Amino acid sequence: MDKTWILKSRDSIEYKQGLNMFLDFAFANASSDNIIKCPCPQCGFQFMQTREDAYDHLLMKSFPAGYTLWLRHGEKPAEESSSCTPIVENPTPDVNPYLQMVHEAFNFTMPTGSEETTTTDPVEDDDIELPYDGPSRDAQDFADLLADGAEELYPGCSKYSKLSFLVKLYHIKCMCGVSDKAMSMILDLLRDAFEQAKFPSTLYEAKKTIRKLGIEYKKVDACPNDCMLYRGEYENATKCKQCGTSRWKQKTRKGSVTKLKIPVKKNGKPLPAKTLRYFPLIPRLQRLFMCSKTSSDMLWHKEADNNDGYLRHPRDAEAWKDFDAKYPDFSNDARSVRLALASDGFNPFRNMSTTYSIWPMILIPYNLPPWLRMKQSSFILSMIIPGPKMPGNDIDVYLEPLVNELKQLWDGVETYDANKGTTFKMRAALMWTISDFSGLENLFGWNTYSGLACPTCNVDAKAHRLTFSRKWCYTGHRRFLNQGHKYRVDRTRFDGEVESRDPPKNYSGIDVLRQQSNLQVSFGKNPTLTAKRRRIGEDADQDDSVWKKRSVFFELPYWKDHMLRHNLDVMHIEKNICDNVVYTILNDSVKSKDNLKARKDLQSMGIRPELWPDEGGKYHSAKFTMSNPQKDVFLKTLQNVVFPDGYSSNIARCVDIRQRKLYGLKSHDCHILMEQLLPILVKNALPSPLGALQTHVVQTLCQMEMIFPPSFFTVMVHLMVHLVDELKLGGPVHYRWMYPIERYLGQLKQYVRNRAQAEGSIAEGYLSEEILTFCSRYLENTKTRINRPARVDDRPVDIIENTGCTMFPEIEKASGAVSHFVLTPMERDQAHRHVLVNCEAVAPFIDKFRSETKRKLRDQTRSHSKIDRVVHAEFPRRFKREVPMDSTVHSKEMKLLACGPMLQARRFGAYNVNGYKFRTITKEDGLKTQNSGVYVSSNTRSYASMRDNRVAVGIVPYYGKIVDIIELNYSCHFTVVLFKCIWADTTTSRGIKEDHLGLTSVNFARPIHTGDREEDEPYILASEAQLVYYVRDEVEQEWSVVVHVKPRDLYDMGGENEDVEATFSPQRGLNMSAAGDISDLQLIRNDDIEDQVADVSDNIDYVP
């Protein structure tokens, strides 16, 4: 049997034919109830799928290259198949997934096919081989779980064991957020209704059984002043060694100064004043390798292709490669674990009037594939630092247990590898931290509130203290330009000085340690900081006044060698820059950076005299501020934007047209504004040189310095200059920003049921979730957090059975109601014609007919345009004659395709395909989302005139709106789904244009291919469609700006199918050469008739 098709492209005919051959073989030899174990990378032979689902999975994900002997699908080894003696096959019984789960949870490999695997009789403790050879294994728990896994739920029940029923029931509790009280009532009802069933007597007993599968956390008492942890030699101490504060909670009787200890436990022990909840890291990393479902995923970062030169993953970046080069003994083993540490504080009470801050520490394993790595189910909660106050500089006290484990992991820990069936020394390294800017200060120890706030520039930063605004401004970005750049010698447009300095040096870990050599810090809420004072004339590198501490991570032997230790968070930087830009150009009375104090600062610096205020405090409006009509255009455009489903929040809620203000922009709102909408919003409101500041980051910042006042340049604006360098070091930003962490903090908030014990609620909730995440990997045919459908579920369902159609494989899914209708003859012909033209198997027939038509036409009428019109009109009839139903040389599919579709068809209101959700215009009535915009690029044949014989073939973009979604039925053998659209005329300037920013606009006032004429082409295949949305231009209201949308959960990792991935058209970049020279730009608005009275309020420096 030829299996070379496995290595071919998934788009090739050979691959699709071979895939059908495999499915025929598998369903003939190894199917059970018309389902087989799917070999795709996502299912991994663990999940049973129908033929249609398996075909879809293996078409979207590659067939396992090494799986050439199909043992799991009924193929016998060569020596068996060639034997003359018939062999009675004794198949290995299926492994009980719950007993497998128990064995792997306790690092004990179960023998495949043993009787203990499938028996339903109760297991006696004496008959169980217990795994005594590990300190983390509890032999009694292992025996109890094995017994529960083998015991029937009730006499005669073969489907559920006592353990499997409890796991599934508890899984429902966690998935649906069922309260403990409701769960207790459900258990009472079940026990009352099914007396013979072995249900837990109480919810407490159920939790005890489930907790045996988990890894417990530790409670470590802490000084209430954050001075120390009561661990190690101080484990039994009763007061802090540094500040002398009692370890226990104190309560003062009303009207008395005497403090009394309040015992709250049954054993009479007092309640600790503060408790750290620590989740040991080593056993959690070991479980990733001990579990057969995840052990192979931990090798992805090494085994997946990464040789195309693109930054697709942190492994492709400089920091990762440099670490590999410095520590080859670590990097040579693909099982070595790379970790990132993320942290941020949050209020667990959802009440901003209550000041309470809990700080979880979250570890992210970078070994996992991209589609798993940033999912919440892959995060490892390391610790919960208790409130009510943030730890601040004392966070190192709480990080000590984690650092100690990281040291141990650097040396290696014996771990069982379920993938290879052997033990190995698992090593792990912390690559970097992820946090907002205030969190970076806590983790790094750098003072971010001084004039040297930038940790990357270090002591080589330049900041200026504004006299009237009374804050630091961070200008001086000309130093990052080339030495010969004209901006360096421009005094007038900048700060009045010539810039001759080089960019700041890159400070390595060795440099940082040298700066901190004289630093001594005592932790606690009243720290004492002593450092040697720098004398005049000493090297600036010796200046340690900006350091608040030496980070505890420098205790790791490799930390000083990292090229990137602490990431600048793009999410918060983008939020602060967006606030500065938007509120300043809107001249917001509270948040604008252009106010009376800013103008007085310009006057004190002696620059831009045209912007100085007069003696009465009045000043002219700056060029970058909008007039009231321009604000109306800006805000109306933003208010009328309608996004696709799940793309963004409803930003229109933030717009107040009456007061011309924006309120309550969240971080993701700012992300959408900066990435997509801001160029659209300002293109009609600001002068073109201002709207076109899209060149190199450094030059953009310099040009902004020429326009905006110094108060605009907070440290968060300055940090933008370092983001490109960090991108080179750390790789794609979505692996290093705070968006997934912030979403995870929202999940942790939901665990808080007892507001008096918020930290304990979070710990217990996370532990239950962690256990059920582990268990869900073994739950077959059960919807879990791991295998549940995506938000846009385009997996095909309800497919006609036994069709095996290869020309039009089902790769999509209808959504919503379905109706039946009858096609008109014109609709049928138009739709069928598009199906034929876009069918690969029909292409040779089209070429043949085109050649014949060319020979038949006379010379004077034999133009390419005439030939195309004849082919367009007559080919369907010709194809039907060419492939008659009684043909013996054509396949059944080809003959049915030639006959054409039935007049009876189905209509959908919504459809999911290519990772997008599409809806018709009618379906969107009354909705606040827009999913009817569609984009398709097509090879189009064009001519200069009707008689032109020179044909030009090129890719032409087409933009439209979906008016109907239909399904053609070809004699009940296969179906094809098409979108009927109205199309903008993108072949002429009356239907499409591109402005100086590179933004594409389309006009639907004069649509083409409406379907009213026989020769129109209003249809496209659903598989061709890509989603766009349109933003109406409030100045030219017939025009709409096009914004492309990327499909959800698409991970472009390159490789063989890069040509397939390229079919997804991302949003076009803005014109990078449109900035021009703004040195002569006028700084005052021409339409400024009356002087404005400035607002004296200030904006905050940055959003924490």
N, C-alpha and C positions, 0 to 999 in steps of 0.2 A: 504494500500500500504506500503510495507516494505521499510523503509528509513534508516535502520541501516548501509547501505553501505557508507553513508556520512562520517562516522567516521573511515572507514577502510583506509589502505594504498593505495595511488594512483596507486601502481603497482599491486595490487591484482585484480584477475578476478572479484570478487564481486563488487569492485568499478567501474570497466569498464562496467560491465553489468548494474549496477544501473545507471551509467551516461547515458548510451544509453536509459534506461527506462525513465529517466527524460527528455531527449531531445525529445523522442517520445511524451511524454505528453505535453511538452511545445509547440512544433510545431503543435500539434493537437488542442491546446486550446488557444494559445496566440501569434501566429506568425502573422507577417505583412510583406507581400512580401517576404516570406521565410526567415525572420530574426526575432530574439527575443532579449530581453534585457539580456545581458550576466551577470550572477551572480558572475563571478570570482572576486577576490580581486582587480585586475587591472582595470576592467571595472566598477565594483560596481553598476550594474543595470543601468548604464548611457549610455552605448554604445551598439548599435544594432550589432549583429553578425550573420553570417550564421551558419548552424548546424556544419559544419566542423571547423570553427574558434572557436565556443563555446566549442566544444569537445576538441580542442587543448588547449584552455585556461584552462579548468577545469581539464585537465590531467597534465598540467605543474604547475598550482596553485590549491590549495585545494578548494573544494566546501565549501561554508560558513556553518560552523557547526550548527549555529542557525537557518538556513533557512530550516525549516522542513515543514512549511505550505506554499505551493508555490502559494501565492496569486498573485504575479506579473506574474505568468505564467499560470493562468487560474484555479487554484484549489480554490474551495469554502470552507468556514468554515463548520464544521461538522453539525451544526444545519441547514444550508441551504441545504447541500447535502442530509440530511435524511428527509427533509420535503416532504410531499406528494403533496403539492400544487406547481405547477410549478411557478417559479418566473422569471419574465422578468428582465434580468440583465440590469442594467443601469450603464455602466462602467464610472468611473471617467475620464473626459477628460484629455488628456495629458497637463501638465503644459507647458506654453510657456517658453522655456529656457531663452529667452532674458528678459522677464519680471521678471522671477525668479532671474536672474542676477542683475537686477536693485534693486529689493527688498533686496537682500542679501548684495549688495554693500552699501546700506544705513541702514543696520541693521533693516529692516522692513519685518516681516514674512508675506508672502502673503497667504491668505486662499486657501487651496487646492480645486480645482474644482469650484471656483467662476466664475461668468460670466466675470468679468474683466480679467480673465486669458486667455480666448480664443477669446474674441471679437476682431473684426478687425475695429470697428468704432472708430473714434477719441475720445479721452478721454478729457473731459472738466476739467479744473483745479479745479472747485468747487466740482466735484464729487470724487476727490481723497482724501483719508485719508492720511494726511501728517504726517510723523514721527517727531514731534516737540521735543521729549523728549531726545535729545542728542545734545551736543554742536558741534559735528563733522558732523552733518547731515545738508545738505542744502536743505530746503523744496522746493525751487523753482527748483533747479536742478533735484530733485527727480520727481517733477511733469512733467518737460519738457521731461525727459527720458521715463517716463511712456507713455506720449503722443506719442513720437516718436516710442516707441515699439509697440503701438497699431495701428499706422497709416500705411495704405497700401503704398507701394513704388509708385504704380500708380493704378488708378482705376481698380478694378477687380483682382489685384495681391494678392493671398493668401499665396504665398510661402515666400515672403520677405516683411518685414516691413521696414520703413524708418531707424530704428535703426539697425536691423539685417543686412541689406545690407551695411550700413556704417561700422559696426564692422568687417564684413568679408573683405571689401575692405581695411580697414586700417590694418587688420591682414596680408594681402598680402604685403602691403607696408613694414611692419616691418620684416616679414619673409624673404623677398627677397631683402631688403635694397634699395627700390625704393627711389630716391631722391625727395625732395619737389617739384622741378621744374617739374619732370616727372609726379608726382602725380597731380599737378595742370593741366597739359596738358591732363591727362586722364579724370579728372573731366570735363574739358571744352568739350572734345569729347563726353562724356556720356550725358551731358546736351544738346548738339547740336543734338545728334542722338535720344534721348528719351525725347521729350519736356514735356511730361506729368509726367514723373518721378520726384520725389521730392529729387533730389540730392542737396547736399550743394552747395551754390553759389560760395564759394571759399574754398581753402584748410584750410584757417584760421578758417572758420566756422566749417569745419569738425573736426579740432583739438579741438575747443572749446567744441563740443558735446562729443567727446571721453574723454576729460579731466575731464568731470563731473563724470566719473566712477572711476577716480583715486584719489589718496591721494597726495595733493600738497606738495612741499618742501618749506623750508623757506630759505631766504637769510639773512645772518647775516654778517654785516660789521666787518672787523678785522683790527687791527693795522698792517701796512705793515712790522713792525719789530716783529710781532708775540707776542706782549706784552699782548694784551687783545682783547676781543670781545665786540662790542658795543651792549650790551643786558642788560636787567634788568634796574638798576638805571643809567647805562651809555648809554642807547639806543639813547638818543638825543645828546650825547657829540660830539664835533667836532674835538677833538684832544685826543691823548693817554694820559691817566692819569699818565703813567710812564715815557715815553720818550718824550712826548710832540709833537710827529709827527702828522701832520694833517691827519684827517680821509679821506680826499679827494685826488684824483689824482692831481698831480702838474705837470705843464709843464713849462719849462724855455725857454723864447724866445731866439733865436740864437743871441749871442753877448751880452746878458744881463744876469744879475744875479738875476733879479726880477722874482719871481715865480707867475704865473697866474693860477687862477682856471678856469677850462674848463667845463662849463655846457654842458652836452651831452643829457639830457633828455628833452622831450617836456615840462615838467613842470618846467624846469629851474634848477632842482637840479643837483649838481655836481656829478661826477662819483666817487664811492668809490675806494680807492686805492687797497683794497683787500676784497674779499667777500667769506665767507664760505657758501656752499650750504648744508643745513641740511635736512634730510628726517626723519620726526618724526617716532619713533619706535612704540609707543603705538597703533596708529590706524592700523599699518601694522600687528602687532601681533593679534589685535582684528579681523581683516579681515580673518585670518587663521581659526578662530573659527566661525565667522559669515557665512563663505562660507560652504555650505553643502558638497561641493566636497573635502574639505580639513580638516574639523573638526574632522572626525574620524581618519585621518592619524596622527593627533597631539597626539593621545593616544598610538601609536604603541610602544613606548619605554617602556611602562608599561604593556601593554596587551600581547605582543608577548612573546613566551617562551624564557627563558634565564636561565635555571636551569641545563645546562650540564657541567658547570664549565670551559668553554672555553672563552677566551677573543675575542668575536666576535663584540663587540660594546662598546663604552665608559661606558655604564651603568654596564658592567660586571667588570670594573676596580675599583681599590681601592679608587681613588679620588671621584668618583661618589657615591660609597657606603658610604664612610666616610661623605660626605656632607649630604646624606640622614639620617644618624644616628644623626648628629648634629642638623639638622633642620627637624624633622619629620613632623611638621605642613606644611612645604612646599612640602615634598616628598609624603605625603599621597594622595594628589590630583594629579591624572595623568595628569591633564591639566596644571600643572605648567611647564613653558617653561624653557628649558636649552639652553643657547646661548654660542657661541664662537665668538670672535672678531678677524678677520684677517685683516692684513694691509701690504701694500708694496707700494713703489713709482714706478712710471713709466714715461717714456717720451712719451707724446701723439703724437709727430710729426713723429715718426719712422725715426728720423734723429739723429744719435748719436753725430753729430757735434754740435747740439743744446743742451745746458744744460738747461733743463726744467724738473721739477719734480712735478707731481701731486700725492697726497696721498689719495686714497679712503679708507674708513673704511667699512668693510663688515661683516655683522652678519650672522651666520649660526645657524638655529634652529635644535638642536639635537633630538627633539621629533619625527621628521619625520622618515619614514622607510629608510633603507640604499639606496634603489634604487631611492629615491627622495632627500635625505638630501644633498648630495654633487653635485647635479645638479645646473646649473646656474639659472634655474627658481625658485629655492628655496632660493637663496641668497637674503639678504636684504641689499641694499646699505644704510648705515647710514649717511655718509657725504662725501663730496669731499673737501679736504683741498687744496687750490689753490697753484700754483707755483708762481714764477719760481724756488724758492729754497725749499728744503725739510724742514719741520718744526723742525726736530731734537728734541732737548730736550724740545722745546716749544710746543710739540704736546698736552700736557695736557691742554693748553689754548683752543684748538679746541674740546677737548673731554668733556668739561664741560656740554654742552647740553645733550649729551648722558648719562653721569653719573647722571645727574638730573633725567632723565627719568627712568633710572635703579633703582634709589632710590624709585621713585614712584611705579614702577612695583614690587618692593620687598614688599611694603605695600599692593598692590593689586589694580586692576582697574576693575570696573564693565564691564562685557563683555557678549554678547549673544552667547550661544552655540547652533549652528544649529543642532548638532548631538542629543542633548537631548531636545531641544526646551525650555531651561531655561537660565536664566542669572546666572553668577557666578563671583567670584572675581578672575580674572586672575593674577597670580604672575609669575615673571620671574627672573632668576638669570644668571649672567655672569659667566661661568665656568672657562675659561682661554683665553689666547690670542695666536694667531698663526702668526708668522712673521719670517723673516730671522734674522740673528744675529745682524745686525745693527738696524733693526726695534725693536728687543728685547731691545736693549739699550735705544731706545727712549721711549718705553712703560714701561719698568721696572725701568729705571733710573740708571742702573748699568754701570759703565765705562768699556767698552769692549776693550779699547785700552791700558790698563796698564798691569803690570805683574800679576794682579789679575783679568784677563779678564773673567774667568769662573764664571758665576753667580750662579752655583750650588755649587761649592766648596766654594764660597764666600771668606771671608778673610783667610780661611784655605788652600787656593791654594798654590802651589809651582811652581814658574817659575824662569828661569835663563836667565839673560841678556847676549847674545852672543856678545863678544867684537868685532869681525871682521864682523859678519853678521849684527850687530847693530839692533837686534830685540830680542824679547822674545821667548824662547822655553819652552814648557810645557811637561816636562818629569816627572819622579817620580811616575809612575803608579804602582810601586811595593807596594806602601802603600795600594792598593786595594786588594792585595793578602792575603791569610791566614798568620797568624803570623809565622807559622812554615815552610813556603815555602822557598825553597833553594835560590830563586832569591833574597830574602831580604838581604842575607849576601854576595852576590856576588859583590865585589867591582870592579873586573877587567873588567867584561863585561858591566858594567853600568857606573855610573858617579864617581866611585872611593870612594863611601861612602856606609855604611851599612844603610839600610832603616828599621827603627824601629817604625815609626809613624803608627797610625791607620788611616783608611779612614776618610775623612772629615765628620763632622756631618751634619745632615739634618737641614737646617735653615727654621724654620716655619715663618709664617707671623708675629707672635709676636716678634721673634728674629729680623726680618728685621726692624720693627717699633722701636725696642729698639736701633738698630744701627743708625737710622735716627732721634733720639730724638733731637739732637742739630743742625739739618740741616736746613738752611734757604736759600731759592732760590727765586730770582726775575726773572720772565720769560722775554724773549726778546732776540734779537740778541746780546745784550751786557749784559749778566746776571752778577749779583754779587753773589758770593757764599761765605758764611761765615760759618765756622764750628769750633768747639772747637778742637784744635790741640791735638793729643794723645801724652801724655808724656811717657818717657821710663818707662817700668815696668807696664803700664796699660794693662788691658785685651784687647786682640786683637779684641774681639767682639765689643768693643767700637769704633773701627776704622771706621770713616765715610768718609774718604778721597776718597774712591772708589765710593761713591754715588754722583750722579749728581743732584738728586732731590728725593722727595718722590712721588711715583706714585699717580696720581689722583684716581686710582681705589681703593686705601685704604680708600676712603670716603664711599665706599659701606660697609654696616655693616657686611657682611659675607666674604669679600675678604681676611681678615687676617686668616680665618679658612680653606682656600683652601689648599689642599696638593700639588696641581700643579696649578700654576698661569700663567706661561709663558712657552710655549713649545719650545724646541729646534727643529729647522726645519731640518728634516732628508734629505730633498731634497738638501739644500745648503751644509750641512755637507758631504753628499755623493759626491757631485760635487767637493768639495775641496779636500777630501781624494783621490778621483780618479785622480785628476790632480797631486797631490803630488806623488802618486804611479807611475802612467803611465809615466809622464814626467821624473821622477827620474830614473826609470829602463831603459828608452830609452836614458838617458843621454842628454836630450834636452839642447841645448846651452843657452836657455833663462829661461826656467821654472824648470830646475832640481834643487833639493835641495842639490845636491852633487856638490859643486864647490870649488874653491880655498879658499874662505872665510870660508866655512864650514869645510874644512880640517884644516885651521889655528885655528879655534875654538876648534877642537879636540886637537890640539897641546897645546893650552893655558889651556885646562882643564886637560891635562896630561893623556889622555886615548887613547887607540887604536893606539899605535905608528906606526904600520905597514901602517896606512893610512895617516900619516903626510906627508906634501909636503917637498921637498928638498929646498935648498937655491935658486935654480933657479925657483921655483914655479911649479915644475912638481911633479906628484904623480901617484901612481898605481891606476888602475881601481878597484873599489869595486866589491865585489862578486855579489851585487844585480844589477849591470849594465850589459847590454847586449853587446855582441860583434856584429860586423856588420852582420855576417851571422844569428845570432839569431834575430837581428832587422828585417832582411828580412823575416824570418819565421813569426815573430809576425805581421808585417804589411801586408804581403801577406794574411795571414789567415783572418785578419780583413777586408782587401779589398775585399775578395771573399765571405764574409758572406752575405747570402741572407735571409732576414727576411720574415715572413708571412705578408700578407696585413694588414696594420694598426697597426703593432706591434711596429715599430720603424722607425725613419728617416733612410735615406740611409747614414750610417756611412762611407761607402767607399769614399764619397766625402771629408772626412777629412784626407784621407791618401795620403801622398806624398812618393811614393816608392823611387824615385830618390834621394831625400834629406834625406830619412829615418826620416820623421817627421809626427806628427799629428797636424792638425790645426782645430780650431773652434768647439771643442766638446761642445755641449749644455748639459743642466742639465739632460735631459732624455737620451741622449747618454751615459753619465756617469752612469746613473742608469742601463742601459742595460749592460754596461761593467762590473760594479761591481757585479750585480746580476747573470749574465749569462756567459759572454764571458771571463772575465779576467782569470779564472782558465784554460780555454781552450787555451787561447793565450800564457800563460806563462809555461804551463806544459812541453813544449819541449825547452824552452828558459832559464829557471832558474833551479838551483839545486833543487832536490826534497825537502829538508828541507825548502827552501824558498817558494816553491810553495805550501807547505802544512800548512801554517799558518792559520788554520781555526778553532782553538779551542776557548775556552772561550775568550770573548772580552778582559778582563784584561790581561790574559796571552799572548794574541796576541800582545797587545800594548807593554808589557814588552819585548817580543821577538823582536819586531820591534826596540825597544830602543837599543838592543844589536847589531843591524845590520845597521840601518840608522843613519846618522849624526843628532845631536841635532836640526839643522835648519829645519829638516823635520817636527818636532813636533810643528806645529802652533796650535793655540787655537782650530781650527776646528777639528784637529786630536784628540786633547784631549777630546773634547766634546763627542766623540764616547763612552767614558767610562760610560757616564750617560744615554745613550739611553735605555738600558735595564730597568733601574729603572723607567724611564718615561713611558715605555711601560706598566709596571705593574700599574702605577698610572693612565694613561690616556687611555689605551686600544689601539686597532689597529692603526697603524701609518697613514693609509690612511685617517683617519678622522682628522688628526692633522698636515698634511704636506702641503706644499705650491703649489703642482702641480695644483689642481683645482683652486686655487686663481690666479696663474699665467695665466692659460688659460682664466679666467674671465677678467683679466686685458687686455688681447688681445681683448676680446669682447668690453670692454669699449673704447679701442683705435679706434675701427671701428665707434663709434658714432661721432668722431670728423670730422665734415664737415666744420666748420668755424674755421680755425686755429687761427684767432684773438681772438676767444672766446672758447677756448678748454674746460674749465670747464663747461661753459653753454651748449655746445653741448653735453657733456657727461650727464649732468643732464637731459636735455630734452630727449635725447635718452633713458636713463634708465627709465624715467617716462613713455614714450610711451611703452617700452617693458614691464614694470610692469603692466600697464593697460591691454595690450593685453594678457599677461600671465593669468591675472584674467579672462578676457573674454573668452579665449580659453578653459577654463574648462567647459564652457556651449555650446561650438560649437559642435554640433553632426555631425558625418560623415564629418569632416573637418580635414585636416592634420595640426597639430599645433606642437609647440616645445615640448609639453607635451606628445602627443600620436603618434608622427611621428615614423616610423619604425627605429629600431636600425641600426647601420652600417652593422652588419651581421643579416639580416632579414631572419629568418628561419621559419616564419609563413607559413603554407601550403596554396597554392592557386591552382586553376584549378583542383580541386579534382572531380572525377567521382561522380555525384549526386546520392543521395539515396542509397549509398552502405552500410553504417553503419558497415563497417568491424571493428571488435574488435581485431582480431588476429594481424593485422598489421596496427595500426592507423597511419595516416599521421602526422608526427611531423617535417617535413622538407620542403624545398622549393628549386626548381631548379633556377639557375641563369644563364642568358645568352641564347644563341641559343639552339634549340632542333632539333635533326635530327632523322629520322627513319631508321632502318636497320633490317636485318634478322639474327637471331642467328644461328650459326652452331649447329648441334646436340650435339657436345661435350660441347660447351659453355652453351647450354640449360641445359644439365644434371648436369654440375658442379654447375651452379647457383641455379638450383632447389634443388639440394641436400643440399646446404648450408641453403637455406630457410627452408627446412624441419627440419634439425638438430637443428636450432635455433628458432623453433616455440614451445612455451610452450605447446600448445594443442596437439602437435604430440609426446611429450615425452613418454606418456604411450605406444604408439604403438612401439616406438623404444625399450623400455625396454622389451616388450612382444616378439618382434622379436629376441632380443639378447638372451633371455632365451630359446626360441625354437631352435635357432641355436646351443646353447651350448649343448642341449640334443641330437641333430641330429649328431653332429660330434663325430667321434670315440675318444677314450681316448687318443691315441697317437697324435692326431692332435687338441685336444681340448684345445689349449692355448688361453690366452686372446688376444694375437696379431692376431691369426687366426680368432677368433670370430669378432674382430673389423674390419678386412679386409672384411669379408663376409658382415657384416652389412653395411659397407661403400659402397660396390659395389651394393648390391641387395636390400637395403631397399626401395628406391623410387618405384621400380616395385612392391614390396610386399605391400607397402602402397596403391598403386593404386588398387590392387586386394582387399585389406582389406576394402576400402571405395569406392564402386562402385557408379556410378551416380544414379542408381535406388534405392539406400539405403534410407530407411525411418527412420533410427535411427540416422543419422548424419546430421549436419547442411549443408546448401547450401555452406557456405564458406569452410567447411571441404571437401566436395566433389569436389569443384572446385580446391582446393589446391592439392588434390590427383591426379587430372587429369594433373596437371602441367601447366606451362605457355605457352602462344602462342609463335610461332617462331618470330612473328613480335614484335619488341621492340623499345624503344626509347633510345637515347644516349644524354648525357649532357656533356658540357665542364666544368661546375662549379656547385657546389651544396652547399647549406647552411644547416647545421644540427648541433644540440647540441651546438649552439652558435659559431660554427666555419664556415669559408668559405674554401671549398675544391676545388681544381682544378686538372685537369690531367696534366701529364708531358708535353704533346703536347701543351696544352693550355698555359703553362708557357713560351713557347719559345718567347724570346724577352722581357720578363717582368723582372723587378728587384725585384720581390717578389717570395716567395716560399710557396705554399699552397698545395703541393702534398704529403708531408710527413704524414704518418698515423701510429698510434699506436693502438693496441688492445691487451687486455689480455684475455687468454682463458684457460679454464679447459682442460688440455691435459693429455691423458693416455699414459704413457711411460713404456718401458720394458728394461731390461738389455740385452736381446737377443730375437731372434725369438721364442725360445722354453720356454721362461720365463713365468711361470704362475703367478708370483707376479706382479700385475699391480700397478703402482704408479700414482695417480691423483694429479696434482698440477697446480697452475697458472703459465703459461708461457707467457712472453711478446713477442709480434711479432711487428717488425718494417718493414714498407714497403713504397712504392711509388705508387701513383695511376696512372694507365695507361688507365683506362676507367671507366665511370660512366654510368650504364645502368638501365633501368626500365623494370622489367618483368610485363607482363599483363596477369592476370589470368581471361580469358574469359570475359574481360571488366567489371568484377565485383569489383576487387580490384587490386592494383599494389604494387610492392615491388621494392625499389631502392637498388642497390648493387654497391660496389666499387670493381673493378678488380685491383689487385695490384701485383707488384713484391716484393717478401719478402726476407729479409736477413735471413740467416740460424742461427736463435737464439737458436737452440738446440745443437750446437757444438761451440767450441772455435774458429773455423775458420770463424764464422760469427758474433760473439759478444764477447766483452771483457769489463772488468772494470779495470781502472787504480787505482793507489794509492790514488787519490783524490776522488774516487767514481764516476768518469765520465764514462758513458756508450758509447762505440763506436761500430758501426756495419759496416759490409763489404758487399757491394752489388756485389762484383765481382763473387760470386758463389751463385746466388739466388736459392730459393726453390719455389715450387708450382707456376711455371711459366705458367701453363695452357696447356702445350704441351702434357700432358698425361691425360688419363681418370681419374685417381685417384687423380690428383692434386686438391688443394683447393685454387684457387687464389682469390676467392670472399669473401667479408664480407658484412653484412648489413650496410647500411649507418648510422643507428642509433647506431652501435657499435663503430664507428670511433672516435678517438681523434687525434687532430692535434699535430704534432711535426715538427721541422725543423732540418736540418742536417748542421753541420759545418765541412767542409773538413779539414782533417789533412794534413798540408803541408809537414810533414816529412814522414808519411806513407799514401800516397795519395789514396790508396784503401779504407782507413778507414774514417769514418765520425763520429763525436761526436753528440750524440742525445741531443736535448734540447726540453723539454716538454713545451707546451703552455697552459695557462689557458683560458677557454672561456670568451668572453667578456660579461659583465653585469651579471656575475654569483655571487650571494650573498649567501654564505654558512652560513645560520643562524641556522643550527642544526634542532632539532625537530624530527617529525615522520619520515621524509624522509632522514635521515642522511645516510642510506644505499644506497640511490640513489645518493646522492651527492658524496659518496666515489668512485663512478665509474669514476669520473674525476681524472685523475692521474696528480698531480702537478709535477713540476721539483723536482727531487730527491736532497736531501741535500748532500753537500760534506762530505767526510769522516772526522768526527770530532775527530778521534783518530789518525790522520796521521801526526800530527805535530812532535812528537818525541822530542828528546833532541838536541838542536842546540848550546849548550854551547861550543862545539868544532868546530863549523863551521869556516872555513877559511874565512877571510874578504877580501882577494885579489883574483882576478880571476886568475886561472892557465894559461889561454891562453893569459894573458896580456904580450905580447912580448915587446912592446915598452911603455914607460911611456907616459901618456897623459898630455897635457897642459890643465889645468883647465880653465873653463870659469869663469869670475869674476862677471857676472851679477847675479842678485837676482830675486827671485820670490816674488810675492805679498803675504801678509799674508793670506788673504782669499777673496773670491769673494763675494761682497755685494749683 
